């Protein structure tokens, strides 16, 4: 779900979300994965090097992360941080709203990714 959102594939995200966000536990895990991926992408964009967390990823994940980091402008990622923090708070405070909040956040990231790719 995170890869689909960060690559801007809305259609595949919608299909996968119906299977992947079954309960609030899944939503909280997805939200934390999204947060760690965005943090890693920002670190890659700012440092120009490869952080230790990146080096431990499997090759296929590294390839996706690099493509996503290169596709997103640093400003676009930074603009998404408040929404991401709100998502993390919502998934912990209101488990009943976690699935819908996570889907909304993933969708907004996918839309932003599509816009970033066009610019």
C-alpha positions as CSV (number, residue, x, y, z in Angstrom):
1,X,0.0,0.0,0.0
2,X,2.8,2.4,0.9
3,X,4.6,1.7,-2.4
4,X,1.5,2.2,-4.4
5,X,0.7,5.5,-2.6
6,X,4.2,6.9,-2.9
7,X,4.4,6.0,-6.6
8,X,1.0,7.6,-7.3
9,X,-0.9,4.5,-8.5
10,X,-4.4,5.4,-7.3
11,X,-6.2,2.6,-9.1
12,X,-4.0,-0.1,-7.7
13,X,-4.1,1.5,-4.3
14,X,-7.9,1.4,-4.2
15,X,-7.9,-2.2,-5.1
16,X,-5.2,-3.2,-2.6
17,X,-6.7,-1.1,0.2
18,X,-9.9,-3.1,0.3
19,X,-7.7,-6.1,1.2
20,X,-5.0,-4.5,3.2
21,X,-6.8,-2.3,5.7
22,X,-9.0,-4.9,7.3
23,X,-8.7,-3.6,10.9
24,X,-7.2,-0.7,12.8
25,X,-4.1,-2.8,13.6
26,X,-3.3,-3.1,9.9
27,X,-4.0,0.6,9.5
28,X,-1.6,1.6,12.3
29,X,1.1,-0.6,10.9
30,X,0.5,0.9,7.4
31,X,0.7,4.4,8.9
32,X,4.0,3.7,10.6
33,X,5.4,2.2,7.5
34,X,4.4,5.2,5.5
35,X,6.0,7.5,8.1
36,X,9.3,5.5,8.1
37,X,9.4,5.4,4.3
38,X,8.8,9.2,4.0
39,X,11.5,9.8,6.6
40,X,13.9,7.6,4.7
41,X,13.1,9.3,1.4
42,X,13.7,12.7,3.0
43,X,17.0,11.5,4.4
44,X,18.1,10.2,1.0
45,X,17.1,13.5,-0.7
46,X,18.9,15.7,1.9
47,X,22.0,13.8,2.5
48,X,22.8,12.6,-1.0
49,X,24.2,9.4,0.6
50,X,22.8,6.2,1.6
51,X,21.7,6.0,5.3
52,X,22.2,2.8,7.3
53,X,18.5,2.0,7.3
54,X,18.5,2.1,3.5
55,X,21.4,-0.3,3.2
56,X,19.5,-3.0,5.2
57,X,16.6,-3.1,2.8
58,X,16.2,-5.8,0.2
59,X,17.2,-4.9,-3.3
60,X,13.7,-4.7,-4.7
61,X,12.6,-2.3,-1.9
62,X,15.8,-0.2,-2.3
63,X,14.9,0.2,-6.0
64,X,11.4,1.3,-5.2
65,X,12.6,3.7,-2.5
66,X,15.2,5.3,-4.8
67,X,12.6,5.8,-7.6
68,X,10.1,7.3,-5.1
69,X,12.7,9.6,-3.5
70,X,13.8,10.8,-6.9
71,X,10.3,11.4,-8.1
72,X,9.2,13.5,-5.1
73,X,10.5,17.0,-4.6
74,X,11.7,17.6,-1.1
75,X,9.3,20.4,-0.6
76,X,6.4,18.2,-1.6
77,X,7.4,15.6,1.0
78,X,7.8,18.3,3.7
79,X,4.3,19.6,2.9
80,X,2.9,16.2,3.7
81,X,4.5,15.9,7.1
82,X,1.7,17.5,9.1
83,X,-0.9,15.2,7.6
84,X,1.4,12.2,8.3
85,X,1.8,13.2,11.9
86,X,-2.0,13.7,12.3
87,X,-2.5,10.2,10.8
88,X,-0.1,8.6,13.3
89,X,-1.9,10.4,16.2
90,X,-5.3,9.3,14.9
91,X,-4.4,5.6,14.5
92,X,-3.3,5.5,18.1
93,X,-6.0,7.6,19.7
94,X,-9.0,6.5,17.7
95,X,-8.6,2.9,16.5
96,X,-12.1,3.0,15.1
97,X,-11.1,5.7,12.7
98,X,-7.7,4.3,11.8
99,X,-8.6,2.5,8.6
100,X,-10.5,5.4,7.0
101,X,-7.8,7.9,8.2
102,X,-5.1,5.7,6.7
103,X,-6.9,5.3,3.4
104,X,-7.4,9.0,3.2
105,X,-3.7,9.7,3.9
106,X,-2.5,7.1,1.4
107,X,-4.9,8.5,-1.2
108,X,-3.6,12.1,-0.6
109,X,0.0,10.9,-0.9
110,X,-0.9,9.1,-4.2
111,X,-2.5,12.3,-5.6
112,X,0.5,14.4,-4.4
113,X,2.9,11.8,-6.1
114,X,1.0,12.2,-9.4
115,X,1.3,15.9,-9.2
116,X,4.9,15.8,-8.3
117,X,5.6,13.5,-11.2
118,X,3.9,16.0,-13.6
119,X,6.0,19.0,-12.4
